Amino acid sequence: MSARFAKITLFVIAALLVIPAAANAQNANNGGNNGNNNGNNGGNNGFGNGTIFSGVVGGIKIDTRGVFTGEKAKLDRTALARIEEGLKATDSKIAEATPLRMVSLRGLEQAITRAKDEGRALSSEIKYMAGLQRVEYVIALEDKSDIIIAGPGEGFRLNEAGVVVGEKSGNPVIHLEDFLVAMRSVENARTGQGVSVSIDPTENGIQQLQNFYGQLKRSNTPFRPEMQPLVEKAMGDQTIRLTGVPADSRFSQVLVAADYKMKRLGMGLEAAPISNFPSFMEMAQKAKVRNMTAAPRFWMECNYEPIAKNADGSIWQIRGKGVRTLTEDSKFDGDGKRSGAKKPNRFAVKWAEMMTERFDELSSAEPVFRDLRNVMDLSIVAAIISREQLSEKVGLKTPAILGLTNAAVVPSYTIPKVVPAQCSFVRIAQSWLVSASGGIQLDSWGIAANTEVLPNMDSIEAATATQGGSWWWNAASN
């Protein structure tokens, strides 16, 4: 090899996200909710304006063609003003922070139905699940024909990025629309591909990139980082594939946005929001990695401890960080087809482990990762309720929540379809590492099936005593 001609190794941080979904699910492949044009249009879906705005999740813009542009979203001040106005009417009692806020699914169902019958948009308390920050418990109450979901909760506000977050913690609150999608899509988790999103380079794009490299080699032209536009043009758009949940839902946009953010952090395309968090590319350069012949592929998946439950299976506790990052190596043949390599790159493993170990810290600084954990939690909740037939056991019917009525039609947003190729380059000895692309995987049914019986779980049931007949309340302090 000529000293002036550097070898190019292509790295594709491929994206794969799998999440279980539900009976009575809407068609995930055709986008679902086609009768509801846009989440901002309000209409008769009960959500009204302000559930989300301008197709923005994670601060990333999806244009009207479905292109995940990567540019910072420009906040619609009019829409923000509507959200803020709606938040002003929030029940003041929600402002009290608590480690255990209880939400009755029977009461939530009734509140949704009542708003529909009275022709009102859903209140902010309903749209943001009474300020729940995370679901930790699922409690089945046979004597009350009810299921309670519970976890930390507090008042909420709109932050500077236009995200509804906890007043004190600054963490994103749980959205009703995400819970509805999880409940309506739960059965898809154990069939076919389950709930998934993938962002993948096309075979044609890989072929074109290999041809571009071949032309450089034949003409003995050295590769230079200034060729980045040519590399990205050769690769073309990467395809976003969504299954198992409606492609036009906020749930799907959270998955895509989190995957996209992980990709950019791994590739070094944007600075990490926390200190001492280098990209994979920086790690490889610092270690002077040689002879890489395969592409590290990263993805995020569930990271839960066994679900704790009491002896009679009426109380369930979701435990663990929720999300971890894994990696494997991929190779591409002359036709652009990918195959797995035998052993993952040790620096890719190190980066994945760092992402896992510091996920809580990272998700506090980058809200879309906390949103990702929230939708994962909700998928686990839906899987527990469905797998254990809790609704049938307690005699609870929730047609509005399950989408069997039109009391709560999930808002529809622009469907993300493609991501333009973005590359970063690192020089190592006589090689250039060229990176492109990300991923996520969620197996809620597998998590829900992994359980252990623990003593002293029944003590939590005392906290389910309702306060003042509300559909939500704070557990009494000990």
N, C-alpha and C positions, 0 to 999 in steps of 0.2 A: 504494500500500500504506500502510495506517495505520502511524504511528510506533509505536503500542503493539502492533501485531500483527506478530510476527516470522515470516519465512519459515522453513519446516522443510525441511531436506535430509536424506533418509534415506541412511545409508551401510551397506551390507551387505558385510562382509568375508567373501565367500563361501568355502566350504571345498571344495577338490577335491584328492584324493590318489590318484595312480596308481602301482601297483607290480606288476611282473611276477611271475608265479607258475608252478606246475609240472605235468608229466605225473604221472599218478597222484594228481592233486590231489583233495582232498576238496571237496564241494560248498560253495562259499563263500557261496551265498545262503541255504542252509538251516542254516548255522551249523557243519556238520561235527561230527564227534566226538559225535554225539547220544547214543551209548551211554555216554559218560563224563560223569557229571552235574556234577562240579565239580572244579577243579584242587586243591582242598583235601581232597577225599575220599580221595585216594590210590588205593585199590583195586588192581587188577592192572595198571595202566598203567605201572608201573615208576618213575614220578616220585615217588610217595608224597606226603607232606605237605611243604609249605614251598617249592614252586616259586614260588608267589606266594600272596597271602592276601587273603581278603575281596573279591575282584574289584577290587583297588586297583592302578592303574598311574599313575605321575606324580603321586601324592598326591591324586588325584581319585576320588570315590566314584561308582560306578554302582549304583543300588539294584536291588532284585529285579524291578522293572518294566522295567528297561533304561533308566531315566532317568539321564542324565549330570548329576548334581545340581550339581556345582560346589563343593559343600561339601568342606572338608578331610576326608580319610579318617581315621577313628578306628582306630588300629592295634589289632589283636587281639593282646594280650600273650601269649595261649596259643600262637597261631600263630607269633609272633615267637620265643618260647622254643623251639619245635620247630625252626625254621630255625637258630637259634643252636646248638642241640644238634647238628644235622646238620653244621654247619660245623666243629665241634670235631674231627670225624673226618677232615677233609680232609688229604690227604697233605702232610706238612710241607715236602716239596721244592718244592711249588707256591709257597711264600712268597717264594722268590728271584725278584726282579724281573729281567726280561730284555727287551731290545728285540726279540727274535725267539723266540717260543715256537712249536714245531712240533706240530701235531695231525694224526695219521694217521687218515684216514677208514676205512681197513681196520681199524686198531686200535680206533677208536671203535665201529664196527659190531660187532666181536667183544666189546667190553666191555659193550655194551647187551644183546646176545644172551645172554652169559654170566650177567648179572644176572637176566634173565628165566628162564633155564633153572634157576637156583638159587633162584628165588623171592625174590630180594632187590630192594629198592627201589634205584634208581640212586643212586650215590654223589654227593656234592656236586661232586667233580672232574668227573664226567660232566655233571651238570645245568648246571654253569657253565663248561663247555668249557675246563677246566684253567686258568681265570683269564684267558683271552684278553680283551684290551681292545678289539681291533679286528683284522679280517682284512686283511692287506696283500698276502699272496702266495697264489697257488694254483699248486701244483707237481705235475705228472703224472710218475710214475716207472714207466716201462714194465717195467723189470727187476725191480721189486718188486710189480707189479700194485697200485699204491697211488696215492692222491692226498693230498697234504699241504696243509693250510691253515695259514698262519703269520702272526704279528703280535706286537705287544707283549703281554706277560703279566706277572702278578704274583699274589701271594696276595690273598685277598679276605675281606671282613668284612661285617657288617650295619650300615648307618649308622642314624642316629637316626630317619630317615624310613621305615625298614624296607626299604631298597633294598640289594641285594648289590652292593658296590662294591669297587674295588681298594684294597688295604691302604694304599698310599701315595698313589696318584693321587686316590682318592675318586670315580673315574669308574665308571659301571655296567659290569659284566662282560657278556659275551655269554651268552645263555641257549640251551641245547640246544633247547628247544621252539621258539624263534624260527628256529633253523637248520633244524629239521625242517619247519616250515611253509614256509620259503623253498624247500627242496629239493622238497617235495611239490606246490608251487604254481607252479613255474617256467614251465611251458608256458602257463599263463594269461596270461603277460606279453605274448605276441604275438597274442592272440586277444581279440576283443570289447573290453571296457573295460579289460582288463588288471587289475592289482591296484589298487583305488582305494577311497578313502573320501571322502565329501562331507558337509558339514553345511550344509544349505540352508534358508532360510525358505520356507515354502509359498506358493504363489500366493494361496491364500485369506488367509493371514496378511498378505501385502503389501496385498491389497485392503482388508482390515479396517483396516489402519493408514492407508491413503489415505482411507478413509471417515471415520476418526477425525479426521484433519487437516481434511477437508472440513467436518465439523461445527463444528470450532473456527472455521474461516474464516467460515462462514455466520452464526455467532452473534457474530462479531467478538471472540472470546475469545482473549486472548494465551496463547501456549504458555509453560508454566513447567516447570522440571526436576522439580517436585513431582509432575508428571503421569507420571513414569516407570512406576509400576505399571500405569497405564492403557495406556501405549504397549506395554509387555511383554505385557499381557493381549490387546491387539488383535493383536499378532504371533503369539502362541501358541507352541507348541513348534516347534523346528526339527528337521528330519528328518535322521538319520544314515543314510547309504547306504554299504554296504560290498560290494565285489566282489573276486573273484580269490583271496582267502584266507578261511579259515573265520572267520565273524563272531564266533565264540565263542572265538577264540584270543587269547593274549597279544599276538601280532604285531599284530592288529587294534586292540587296546586301546592299544598304543603309538602307532599312527597317529592315532587319535581324540584321545588325550590331548595329543599334541604339537600337533595342529591347534588344539585348544581353548586351549592355553596361548598359542599365537601370537596367536589372536584376542583374548584378554584383554589381552595386552601392547599390541597395536595399538590397541585401544579405550581403553586406559588404565583398565581395570577392576581391574588389580592393578599394584603397583609392580614395576618391573623389578628382578631380583636383582643387577644390575650398575649402576654409576654412569653418569650422563650417557647414559641410554638412554630418551629421551622416547617417548611414544606418538605415533601418527599424529595423533590428535586434538590433542595438545599442539602438535605442529609446525604444524598448520593454524591453530590459535588464535594462536600466536605470530606467524605470518606474515600474519595478518589476511586469510586467503583469502576471496575473494568469488565469487559466481556459480557455485558448484559445482552442476552439474545431473546428475552421474552419481555412482555409488557405487564407490569403490575396492575392488577384490577382490584379496586377497592369497593366494598359495599358495607352498608349498615344494616343491622338486623336486631331483633329483640335480645335484650340482655336482662332476663329476670331470674330471680331465685324461684324455687318451687312455690307454687301458690299455696299459702297456708289456709287451712279451713278447720272448722270445729267438727266434732264427731258426727253430727247429723247433717252436715253439708248445707247449713243455712247461712253461715257467715264465711266469707272468702276475703283474703287479704292479698293484694298484689304487692310484691316486694322486689326490690332491686333497682338498679339505675335505669333500666328500660332500654338502653341503646348501646350497642358495641359496634366496632368497625373490624372487618376482616379483610383478608387479601389473598389473592392467588395470582400466578403468572399465566399470561396468555401468549400464544404465538399466532402469527398470521401467515398463511401460505400465499402462493402467487395469485390465487383467485380472491384474496381478501377474506378468506374464511378463518375463523378463530378456533383454536383448540387449546386445551389446558396444558400447562407445563407440569412437570412432576413435583418440583419443589419451589415454594415461593421465595422471592428475594428477601434476604434477611433485613435489609433496610426498609423494605415495604412493610414487613412484619413489625418492625420497630415503630414506624409511623402509625400503623393501625393500632398498635398497643397504646401509643401516646394519645391518640384520638379517643380511645375508649377510657383510659384512666382519667383524662381531663375533660370528659364530656360535660359533667355538671358545670364546671367552670366556663367551658366554651359556650354552653347553651344559655348561661346567664348573660353572656356578652353578645350572643347572636340569637335573637328570639326565635328564628325559624327552627333551630334545633330543639328548643323546648316545645314548640308547636308539634314537631315530629314525635317527640316522646308522648305528648298528649294524645295524638291520634292513635299511636300504638297502644297506649293505655285503654283508650275507648274500644279498640278492636278486641283487646283481651276481655274487657267487661262484656262486650256483646257475645263473645265466644263462651264465656262462663254461663251467661243467662241462657243461651241457646243449647249448649252441650248438656247442661244439667237440667234443662227444662224447668227452670225456676218459675217462669210465668205460669205454666200449667200447674205446678205444685202449689202455688199460693192462690191461684184463681184470678190472676191479673190479666186484663185485656187492655192493650195499648194500640188501638187502630191508628190514631194520629201519629204516634211515634214510629210505627212500622210502615207508614205510608199507605194504609188501606183506606184512608179518607184524604180529602184535599185540605185538611186543616193546617198542615205545615208542609208546603211544597218547598223542597230544598232549592235555594237560589242557583241560577245557572250562570257560569262565567265562561270567558273565552277558553277554548280547549287548547292547551299547549301541545304543539305538534312537532316542532323542530328546534334545535339549538345550533346556531352557526358554529363551526369549528373554531376553537381557540387553542393556540399552542404556546408553550413556553419552552425555552431552550437553556441547557446547561452544558458547558464545555468540560469534559473530563478527559485528560490526556489527549489521545488522538480521536476521541469520539465526541459527538454531540448527542445529548439525550434530548429527544423531542417528545414532549408529552401532549396528550389531548384527551379529554373526557372524564365519570363518577358512579355510585350505586347504593341500594337499600333493600333489605329483605325482612318480611314480618310473617311469622308463623303463629298466629294467635291461638289456633286450635291446639297446636303442639304445646304451647305454653299453658293453656287452660287444662290440658290433660296431665301436666306434671304437678302433682299436688302432694302435700303432706299434712297430716292431722296434728295440730298443736293444742296443748292444754291452755286454759285461761282465755280462749278466744271468745267465750260466751259473755265475758264482762262487757264487751262492746255493745251488746244488745240493749243495755240500759240507756245508751245514748240515743236510741231510736224513738224515745218518747217525744211525741210532737209538742211543739210550743205554740199555742194560740191558733191551731188549725192551719198554719201556713204550709205550703208545699216544700219549704226549705227551712232549716233552723240550725243553730249552733249547738253542738253537744255541750251539756253542762260541765263546767270545770269541776275537777275532783277536789 
